[in-house]
Amino acid sequence: MAQYADIIEIVAPSQAAQGSRVDITVKIKNTYSSPIGIMVGGALEYGVSPWPGITFPSPSTNVNAGVTQSFNGYFTMPGKKVTIHVYSYWYGADNSWHVDDEITKVVSLTEVIYEFDIGIPVVSLA
């Protein structure tokens, strides 16, 4: 359980095609009694090191008490299943960001099946 920046969920597709842009939304709730700065960060786990990052164009903002903030991000789908790993941070009176919560979600690789009909190739996503 998070101290102040509780990650509620990661909204992402369950599968994506290799090379496609995958849009995600991370919802983080301010559980503190006052407005605080909240930041999101994340990486992809799929067997490479260091873990590739997730792009969040606006990764931080001030969030009022009790409010859930949505942070939009994206990544390019690699050639295998990935685990999205996101983190939340809150900004303290000590002028530092503090890691608070983390959550994961899996995105599977969509299998591309090529079919032919009367000599015209058709791509079908299974």
Protein Blocks (a to p, Z undefined) as FASTA:
>chain_A
ZZklccfbdcddfbdcehiacddddddddfbfbdcdddddddddehiacddddddfblbc
cddehiacdddddddddfbdcddddddddddfkopacdfbdcdddddddddddddeehia
cdddZZ
